[in-house]
Amino acid sequence: MLDVRFREKFQDALAVVISEQERAGLDIVSHGDFFCDEDFAGRSWHHYPLQRWAGVEGDHLQSAETRSDWLKYPPGTLLNEIYTAWRWPRVVDKIDYRPLHYPKIYRMCQAKTRKPFKFGTVCSQVMGLFLDIHTPRYKDKREVLWDMAEVMNKELLALRDAGCQCIQTEEPCVHFLANTLGKEHADVKFAIELLNRELQGLDDVEIWIHTCWGNPNMQRVMEDTSYAASIELYLENCKGDVWTVEMKDRNFKDIELFEPFKSDLKKKLAIGVVSHRSLQVERPEEVADSIRRALKYIPPERLIATSDCGFGRQGCNREIAFWKASAIAQGCNIVRRELGLEETYIPAADPALQTDIVPTD
């Protein structure tokens, strides 16, 4: 941030992305991952911490032997193109804390808005899928993952101490593992322990747990995408206050599974009502229909409408992302009106503020 031109550009970029979210009508705004590099298929989303922590170095292609089965796709497919293009550091020493500057980024963002601000960051455990061990300090991947959870926790505590009241951890692997191995598997239980360790000491802020089924260049990374084995684990066993669930792109598969928890829902549920994989912008009426569908199984005071995932990992242009975001806000207002609740002002939908206005005569 000592480079004068970079400092100005970064401040300007954050100002734009935050003001655009306000114009879209969102109730909670975020940084848009603008601190990440524009890597192929969004690699920097997981890579940002690994480029800064101690104990990981280099830029290497994983071998076939150490690559996760979830990351293996046949030649001639986009996912193969992505996962063979990505390069990763190797674990060469004990993983230790170096600042990720989340508190600074938070201050820069919150200073630009009076709306609630949510700071999102990759969950430490998903980064472990890409790391090979090249040091005798660790006997297995579990030890690496535990140290990563502790190091990320230190950064999140610093973020909390800076004043951030809403933190989102993105893509813990509980749903992937439970769906593949079964919810009683030891790896699933360890993933829950890792998540809870990463979130330790953060009970005084609102914690969001984001889950979806992949988003490199807008791609789903597996076809079997059921939350059936993980729903109780996320709701009952994991720390956190809000659980975000991919629904729109999956045609609301599993939504009925929330009904048994309806009368005693431990967390708020943020349901995806616009797809991050389709370039077709949902209409507000379509979003309202999705919200009504979710309300059959989730009480209104525990329901949040959101996107299935983010739009920034290549593939979706800015204008489409903006109007998808505004469709969420406008769809919410339709349902709020039906429920007799106060509506949110949406500048993008204000007839007097349209870019071009058709003459009346």
Contacts in CASP RR format, 6 or more apart in sequence:
PFRMAT RR
TARGET T0000
AUTHOR 0000-0000-0000
METHOD contacts of the structure
MODEL  1
MLDVRFREKFQDALAVVISEQERAGLDIVSHGDFFCDEDFAGRSWHHYPL
QRWAGVEGDHLQSAETRSDWLKYPPGTLLNEIYTAWRWPRVVDKIDYRPL
HYPKIYRMCQAKTRKPFKFGTVCSQVMGLFLDIHTPRYKDKREVLWDMAE
VMNKELLALRDAGCQCIQTEEPCVHFLANTLGKEHADVKFAIELLNRELQ
GLDDVEIWIHTCWGNPNMQRVMEDTSYAASIELYLENCKGDVWTVEMKDR
NFKDIELFEPFKSDLKKKLAIGVVSHRSLQVERPEEVADSIRRALKYIPP
ERLIATSDCGFGRQGCNREIAFWKASAIAQGCNIVRRELGLEETYIPAAD
PALQTDIVPTD
1 7 0 8 1.000
1 10 0 8 1.000
1 104 0 8 1.000
10 34 0 8 1.000
10 35 0 8 1.000
10 108 0 8 1.000
11 108 0 8 1.000
13 34 0 8 1.000
14 31 0 8 1.000
14 34 0 8 1.000
14 108 0 8 1.000
14 109 0 8 1.000
14 112 0 8 1.000
15 112 0 8 1.000
17 31 0 8 1.000
17 32 0 8 1.000
17 34 0 8 1.000
18 29 0 8 1.000
18 31 0 8 1.000
18 109 0 8 1.000
18 112 0 8 1.000
18 113 0 8 1.000
19 112 0 8 1.000
19 113 0 8 1.000
20 322 0 8 1.000
21 29 0 8 1.000
21 30 0 8 1.000
21 325 0 8 1.000
22 29 0 8 1.000
22 113 0 8 1.000
22 115 0 8 1.000
22 347 0 8 1.000
23 322 0 8 1.000
23 326 0 8 1.000
23 347 0 8 1.000
23 348 0 8 1.000
24 322 0 8 1.000
24 323 0 8 1.000
24 325 0 8 1.000
24 326 0 8 1.000
24 328 0 8 1.000
24 329 0 8 1.000
24 346 0 8 1.000
24 348 0 8 1.000
25 325 0 8 1.000
25 326 0 8 1.000
25 329 0 8 1.000
25 344 0 8 1.000
25 345 0 8 1.000
25 346 0 8 1.000
25 347 0 8 1.000
25 348 0 8 1.000
26 115 0 8 1.000
26 325 0 8 1.000
26 328 0 8 1.000
26 329 0 8 1.000
27 115 0 8 1.000
27 116 0 8 1.000
27 329 0 8 1.000
27 344 0 8 1.000
28 115 0 8 1.000
28 116 0 8 1.000
28 117 0 8 1.000
28 118 0 8 1.000
28 166 0 8 1.000
29 109 0 8 1.000
29 113 0 8 1.000
29 115 0 8 1.000
29 116 0 8 1.000
29 117 0 8 1.000
29 118 0 8 1.000
30 109 0 8 1.000
30 117 0 8 1.000
30 118 0 8 1.000
30 119 0 8 1.000
30 120 0 8 1.000
30 168 0 8 1.000
31 105 0 8 1.000
31 109 0 8 1.000
31 119 0 8 1.000
31 120 0 8 1.000
32 312 0 8 1.000
33 44 0 8 1.000
33 45 0 8 1.000
33 120 0 8 1.000
33 312 0 8 1.000
35 48 0 8 1.000
35 101 0 8 1.000
35 105 0 8 1.000
36 42 0 8 1.000
36 44 0 8 1.000
36 45 0 8 1.000
36 47 0 8 1.000
36 48 0 8 1.000
37 44 0 8 1.000
37 47 0 8 1.000
37 48 0 8 1.000
38 44 0 8 1.000
39 47 0 8 1.000
40 82 0 8 1.000
40 85 0 8 1.000
40 86 0 8 1.000
40 217 0 8 1.000
40 314 0 8 1.000
41 82 0 8 1.000
41 85 0 8 1.000
41 86 0 8 1.000
41 216 0 8 1.000
41 217 0 8 1.000
41 219 0 8 1.000
41 313 0 8 1.000
41 314 0 8 1.000
42 216 0 8 1.000
42 217 0 8 1.000
42 312 0 8 1.000
42 313 0 8 1.000
42 314 0 8 1.000
43 86 0 8 1.000
43 216 0 8 1.000
45 122 0 8 1.000
45 170 0 8 1.000
45 313 0 8 1.000
46 122 0 8 1.000
46 126 0 8 1.000
46 127 0 8 1.000
46 130 0 8 1.000
47 88 0 8 1.000
48 100 0 8 1.000
48 122 0 8 1.000
49 100 0 8 1.000
49 121 0 8 1.000
49 122 0 8 1.000
49 124 0 8 1.000
49 127 0 8 1.000
49 152 0 8 1.000
49 155 0 8 1.000
50 56 0 8 1.000
50 88 0 8 1.000
50 89 0 8 1.000
50 127 0 8 1.000
50 131 0 8 1.000
51 89 0 8 1.000
52 98 0 8 1.000
52 99 0 8 1.000
52 100 0 8 1.000
53 95 0 8 1.000
53 96 0 8 1.000
53 97 0 8 1.000
53 98 0 8 1.000
53 148 0 8 1.000
53 151 0 8 1.000
54 93 0 8 1.000
54 94 0 8 1.000
54 95 0 8 1.000
54 96 0 8 1.000
54 97 0 8 1.000
54 98 0 8 1.000
55 91 0 8 1.000
55 92 0 8 1.000
55 93 0 8 1.000
55 94 0 8 1.000
55 95 0 8 1.000
55 96 0 8 1.000
56 89 0 8 1.000
56 90 0 8 1.000
56 91 0 8 1.000
56 92 0 8 1.000
56 95 0 8 1.000
56 131 0 8 1.000
57 89 0 8 1.000
57 90 0 8 1.000
57 92 0 8 1.000
58 89 0 8 1.000
58 90 0 8 1.000
59 87 0 8 1.000
59 88 0 8 1.000
59 89 0 8 1.000
60 87 0 8 1.000
60 88 0 8 1.000
60 89 0 8 1.000
60 90 0 8 1.000
60 132 0 8 1.000
61 84 0 8 1.000
61 86 0 8 1.000
61 87 0 8 1.000
61 88 0 8 1.000
62 71 0 8 1.000
62 88 0 8 1.000
62 130 0 8 1.000
62 132 0 8 1.000
63 132 0 8 1.000
64 72 0 8 1.000
66 132 0 8 1.000
67 83 0 8 1.000
68 129 0 8 1.000
70 129 0 8 1.000
70 176 0 8 1.000
70 221 0 8 1.000
70 222 0 8 1.000
71 83 0 8 1.000
71 129 0 8 1.000
71 130 0 8 1.000
71 221 0 8 1.000
72 83 0 8 1.000
73 79 0 8 1.000
73 80 0 8 1.000
73 83 0 8 1.000
74 80 0 8 1.000
78 217 0 8 1.000
78 219 0 8 1.000
79 216 0 8 1.000
79 219 0 8 1.000
79 221 0 8 1.000
82 216 0 8 1.000
82 217 0 8 1.000
82 219 0 8 1.000
83 216 0 8 1.000
86 130 0 8 1.000
88 130 0 8 1.000
88 131 0 8 1.000
88 132 0 8 1.000
89 131 0 8 1.000
90 131 0 8 1.000
90 132 0 8 1.000
90 133 0 8 1.000
90 134 0 8 1.000
91 131 0 8 1.000
91 132 0 8 1.000
91 133 0 8 1.000
91 134 0 8 1.000
91 135 0 8 1.000
91 138 0 8 1.000
91 144 0 8 1.000
92 134 0 8 1.000
92 135 0 8 1.000
93 135 0 8 1.000
93 137 0 8 1.000
94 135 0 8 1.000
94 137 0 8 1.000
94 138 0 8 1.000
94 147 0 8 1.000
95 144 0 8 1.000
95 147 0 8 1.000
95 148 0 8 1.000
95 151 0 8 1.000
96 147 0 8 1.000
96 151 0 8 1.000
97 151 0 8 1.000
97 154 0 8 1.000
97 155 0 8 1.000
99 155 0 8 1.000
99 158 0 8 1.000
100 121 0 8 1.000
100 155 0 8 1.000
102 119 0 8 1.000
102 121 0 8 1.000
102 155 0 8 1.000
102 156 0 8 1.000
102 158 0 8 1.000
102 159 0 8 1.000
102 162 0 8 1.000
102 164 0 8 1.000
103 158 0 8 1.000
103 159 0 8 1.000
103 161 0 8 1.000
103 162 0 8 1.000
103 164 0 8 1.000
105 119 0 8 1.000
106 117 0 8 1.000
106 119 0 8 1.000
106 159 0 8 1.000
106 162 0 8 1.000
106 163 0 8 1.000
106 164 0 8 1.000
107 162 0 8 1.000
109 117 0 8 1.000
109 119 0 8 1.000
110 117 0 8 1.000
110 163 0 8 1.000
110 164 0 8 1.000
116 165 0 8 1.000
116 166 0 8 1.000
117 164 0 8 1.000
117 165 0 8 1.000
117 166 0 8 1.000
118 166 0 8 1.000
118 167 0 8 1.000
118 168 0 8 1.000
118 208 0 8 1.000
119 159 0 8 1.000
119 164 0 8 1.000
119 166 0 8 1.000
119 167 0 8 1.000
119 168 0 8 1.000
120 167 0 8 1.000
120 168 0 8 1.000
120 169 0 8 1.000
120 170 0 8 1.000
120 208 0 8 1.000
120 210 0 8 1.000
121 152 0 8 1.000
121 155 0 8 1.000
121 156 0 8 1.000
121 167 0 8 1.000
121 168 0 8 1.000
121 169 0 8 1.000
121 170 0 8 1.000
122 169 0 8 1.000
122 170 0 8 1.000
122 171 0 8 1.000
123 152 0 8 1.000
123 169 0 8 1.000
123 170 0 8 1.000
123 171 0 8 1.000
123 172 0 8 1.000
123 173 0 8 1.000
123 195 0 8 1.000
123 198 0 8 1.000
124 145 0 8 1.000
124 148 0 8 1.000
124 149 0 8 1.000
124 151 0 8 1.000
124 152 0 8 1.000
124 194 0 8 1.000
124 198 0 8 1.000
125 145 0 8 1.000
125 148 0 8 1.000
125 149 0 8 1.000
125 172 0 8 1.000
125 173 0 8 1.000
125 191 0 8 1.000
125 194 0 8 1.000
125 195 0 8 1.000
125 198 0 8 1.000
126 170 0 8 1.000
126 171 0 8 1.000
126 172 0 8 1.000
126 173 0 8 1.000
127 148 0 8 1.000
128 141 0 8 1.000
128 144 0 8 1.000
128 145 0 8 1.000
128 148 0 8 1.000
129 173 0 8 1.000
131 141 0 8 1.000
131 144 0 8 1.000
133 140 0 8 1.000
133 141 0 8 1.000
133 144 0 8 1.000
138 144 0 8 1.000
142 190 0 8 1.000
145 190 0 8 1.000
145 194 0 8 1.000
146 194 0 8 1.000
146 197 0 8 1.000
149 194 0 8 1.000
149 195 0 8 1.000
149 197 0 8 1.000
149 198 0 8 1.000
150 197 0 8 1.000
150 198 0 8 1.000
152 198 0 8 1.000
153 197 0 8 1.000
153 198 0 8 1.000
153 199 0 8 1.000
153 200 0 8 1.000
153 201 0 8 1.000
156 167 0 8 1.000
156 169 0 8 1.000
156 198 0 8 1.000
156 199 0 8 1.000
156 202 0 8 1.000
157 201 0 8 1.000
157 202 0 8 1.000
159 167 0 8 1.000
160 167 0 8 1.000
160 202 0 8 1.000
160 204 0 8 1.000
160 205 0 8 1.000
164 205 0 8 1.000
165 205 0 8 1.000
165 206 0 8 1.000
166 205 0 8 1.000
166 206 0 8 1.000
166 208 0 8 1.000
167 202 0 8 1.000
167 205 0 8 1.000
167 206 0 8 1.000
167 207 0 8 1.000
167 208 0 8 1.000
168 207 0 8 1.000
168 208 0 8 1.000
168 209 0 8 1.000
168 210 0 8 1.000
168 244 0 8 1.000
169 195 0 8 1.000
169 198 0 8 1.000
169 199 0 8 1.000
169 207 0 8 1.000
169 208 0 8 1.000
169 209 0 8 1.000
169 210 0 8 1.000
170 210 0 8 1.000
171 210 0 8 1.000
171 211 0 8 1.000
171 212 0 8 1.000
171 214 0 8 1.000
172 191 0 8 1.000
172 194 0 8 1.000
172 195 0 8 1.000
172 209 0 8 1.000
172 211 0 8 1.000
172 238 0 8 1.000
173 191 0 8 1.000
174 188 0 8 1.000
174 191 0 8 1.000
174 192 0 8 1.000
174 195 0 8 1.000
174 211 0 8 1.000
174 230 0 8 1.000
174 233 0 8 1.000
174 234 0 8 1.000
174 238 0 8 1.000
175 211 0 8 1.000
175 227 0 8 1.000
175 229 0 8 1.000
175 230 0 8 1.000
175 234 0 8 1.000
176 222 0 8 1.000
177 185 0 8 1.000
177 187 0 8 1.000
177 188 0 8 1.000
177 191 0 8 1.000
178 185 0 8 1.000
178 188 0 8 1.000
178 229 0 8 1.000
178 230 0 8 1.000
178 233 0 8 1.000
179 224 0 8 1.000
179 225 0 8 1.000
179 226 0 8 1.000
179 227 0 8 1.000
179 228 0 8 1.000
179 229 0 8 1.000
179 230 0 8 1.000
181 187 0 8 1.000
181 188 0 8 1.000
182 188 0 8 1.000
182 229 0 8 1.000
183 229 0 8 1.000
183 230 0 8 1.000
183 232 0 8 1.000
183 233 0 8 1.000
188 230 0 8 1.000
188 233 0 8 1.000
192 233 0 8 1.000
192 237 0 8 1.000
192 238 0 8 1.000
195 209 0 8 1.000
195 238 0 8 1.000
195 239 0 8 1.000
196 238 0 8 1.000
196 239 0 8 1.000
199 207 0 8 1.000
199 239 0 8 1.000
199 240 0 8 1.000
200 239 0 8 1.000
202 239 0 8 1.000
203 239 0 8 1.000
206 241 0 8 1.000
206 242 0 8 1.000
207 239 0 8 1.000
207 240 0 8 1.000
207 241 0 8 1.000
207 242 0 8 1.000
208 240 0 8 1.000
208 241 0 8 1.000
208 242 0 8 1.000
208 243 0 8 1.000
208 244 0 8 1.000
208 270 0 8 1.000
209 234 0 8 1.000
209 238 0 8 1.000
209 240 0 8 1.000
209 242 0 8 1.000
209 243 0 8 1.000
209 244 0 8 1.000
210 244 0 8 1.000
210 309 0 8 1.000
211 227 0 8 1.000
211 234 0 8 1.000
211 243 0 8 1.000
211 244 0 8 1.000
211 245 0 8 1.000
211 246 0 8 1.000
212 244 0 8 1.000
212 246 0 8 1.000
212 276 0 8 1.000
212 308 0 8 1.000
212 309 0 8 1.000
213 220 0 8 1.000
213 221 0 8 1.000
213 222 0 8 1.000
213 225 0 8 1.000
213 246 0 8 1.000
213 250 0 8 1.000
214 220 0 8 1.000
214 221 0 8 1.000
214 309 0 8 1.000
215 276 0 8 1.000
215 277 0 8 1.000
215 309 0 8 1.000
215 310 0 8 1.000
215 313 0 8 1.000
216 313 0 8 1.000
216 314 0 8 1.000
217 313 0 8 1.000
217 314 0 8 1.000
217 315 0 8 1.000
218 276 0 8 1.000
218 277 0 8 1.000
218 313 0 8 1.000
218 314 0 8 1.000
218 315 0 8 1.000
218 316 0 8 1.000
219 277 0 8 1.000
220 249 0 8 1.000
220 277 0 8 1.000
225 246 0 8 1.000
225 250 0 8 1.000
225 253 0 8 1.000
226 253 0 8 1.000
226 254 0 8 1.000
227 234 0 8 1.000
227 245 0 8 1.000
227 254 0 8 1.000
227 257 0 8 1.000
228 254 0 8 1.000
228 257 0 8 1.000
231 254 0 8 1.000
231 257 0 8 1.000
231 258 0 8 1.000
231 261 0 8 1.000
234 243 0 8 1.000
234 267 0 8 1.000
235 243 0 8 1.000
235 261 0 8 1.000
235 265 0 8 1.000
235 266 0 8 1.000
235 267 0 8 1.000
236 266 0 8 1.000
240 267 0 8 1.000
241 267 0 8 1.000
241 268 0 8 1.000
242 267 0 8 1.000
242 268 0 8 1.000
242 269 0 8 1.000
242 270 0 8 1.000
242 304 0 8 1.000
243 267 0 8 1.000
243 268 0 8 1.000
243 269 0 8 1.000
243 270 0 8 1.000
244 269 0 8 1.000
244 270 0 8 1.000
244 271 0 8 1.000
244 272 0 8 1.000
244 304 0 8 1.000
244 306 0 8 1.000
245 254 0 8 1.000
245 269 0 8 1.000
245 270 0 8 1.000
245 271 0 8 1.000
245 272 0 8 1.000
246 272 0 8 1.000
246 308 0 8 1.000
246 309 0 8 1.000
247 253 0 8 1.000
247 254 0 8 1.000
247 255 0 8 1.000
247 271 0 8 1.000
247 272 0 8 1.000
247 273 0 8 1.000
247 290 0 8 1.000
247 294 0 8 1.000
247 308 0 8 1.000
248 272 0 8 1.000
248 273 0 8 1.000
248 274 0 8 1.000
248 275 0 8 1.000
248 282 0 8 1.000
248 290 0 8 1.000
248 307 0 8 1.000
248 308 0 8 1.000
249 275 0 8 1.000
249 276 0 8 1.000
249 277 0 8 1.000
249 278 0 8 1.000
249 308 0 8 1.000
252 290 0 8 1.000
252 293 0 8 1.000
252 294 0 8 1.000
255 271 0 8 1.000
255 293 0 8 1.000
255 294 0 8 1.000
255 296 0 8 1.000
255 297 0 8 1.000
256 297 0 8 1.000
258 265 0 8 1.000
258 269 0 8 1.000
258 297 0 8 1.000
258 298 0 8 1.000
259 296 0 8 1.000
259 297 0 8 1.000
262 297 0 8 1.000
262 298 0 8 1.000
262 299 0 8 1.000
265 298 0 8 1.000
265 299 0 8 1.000
265 302 0 8 1.000
267 302 0 8 1.000
268 302 0 8 1.000
268 303 0 8 1.000
268 304 0 8 1.000
269 294 0 8 1.000
269 298 0 8 1.000
269 302 0 8 1.000
269 303 0 8 1.000
269 304 0 8 1.000
270 304 0 8 1.000
270 305 0 8 1.000
270 306 0 8 1.000
271 290 0 8 1.000
271 291 0 8 1.000
271 294 0 8 1.000
271 298 0 8 1.000
271 303 0 8 1.000
271 304 0 8 1.000
271 305 0 8 1.000
271 306 0 8 1.000
272 290 0 8 1.000
272 305 0 8 1.000
272 306 0 8 1.000
272 307 0 8 1.000
272 308 0 8 1.000
273 282 0 8 1.000
273 287 0 8 1.000
273 290 0 8 1.000
273 291 0 8 1.000
273 294 0 8 1.000
273 305 0 8 1.000
273 306 0 8 1.000
273 307 0 8 1.000
273 328 0 8 1.000
273 331 0 8 1.000
274 281 0 8 1.000
274 282 0 8 1.000
274 287 0 8 1.000
274 307 0 8 1.000
274 308 0 8 1.000
274 324 0 8 1.000
274 325 0 8 1.000
274 327 0 8 1.000
274 328 0 8 1.000
275 282 0 8 1.000
275 307 0 8 1.000
275 308 0 8 1.000
276 307 0 8 1.000
276 308 0 8 1.000
276 309 0 8 1.000
276 310 0 8 1.000
276 311 0 8 1.000
276 316 0 8 1.000
277 308 0 8 1.000
279 316 0 8 1.000
279 320 0 8 1.000
281 320 0 8 1.000
281 323 0 8 1.000
281 324 0 8 1.000
281 327 0 8 1.000
282 324 0 8 1.000
282 327 0 8 1.000
283 327 0 8 1.000
284 327 0 8 1.000
284 330 0 8 1.000
284 331 0 8 1.000
284 333 0 8 1.000
284 334 0 8 1.000
285 331 0 8 1.000
285 334 0 8 1.000
286 327 0 8 1.000
287 305 0 8 1.000
287 327 0 8 1.000
287 328 0 8 1.000
287 330 0 8 1.000
287 331 0 8 1.000
287 332 0 8 1.000
287 334 0 8 1.000
288 331 0 8 1.000
288 332 0 8 1.000
288 334 0 8 1.000
288 335 0 8 1.000
290 305 0 8 1.000
291 303 0 8 1.000
291 305 0 8 1.000
291 331 0 8 1.000
291 332 0 8 1.000
291 335 0 8 1.000
292 335 0 8 1.000
294 303 0 8 1.000
294 305 0 8 1.000
295 303 0 8 1.000
295 335 0 8 1.000
300 339 0 8 1.000
305 328 0 8 1.000
305 331 0 8 1.000
305 332 0 8 1.000
306 328 0 8 1.000
307 324 0 8 1.000
307 325 0 8 1.000
307 328 0 8 1.000
311 320 0 8 1.000
311 321 0 8 1.000
311 324 0 8 1.000
312 321 0 8 1.000
322 348 0 8 1.000
323 348 0 8 1.000
326 346 0 8 1.000
326 348 0 8 1.000
326 349 0 8 1.000
329 344 0 8 1.000
329 346 0 8 1.000
329 348 0 8 1.000
329 349 0 8 1.000
330 346 0 8 1.000
330 349 0 8 1.000
332 344 0 8 1.000
333 343 0 8 1.000
333 344 0 8 1.000
333 346 0 8 1.000
336 342 0 8 1.000
336 343 0 8 1.000
336 344 0 8 1.000
337 343 0 8 1.000
347 353 0 8 1.000
351 357 0 8 1.000
END
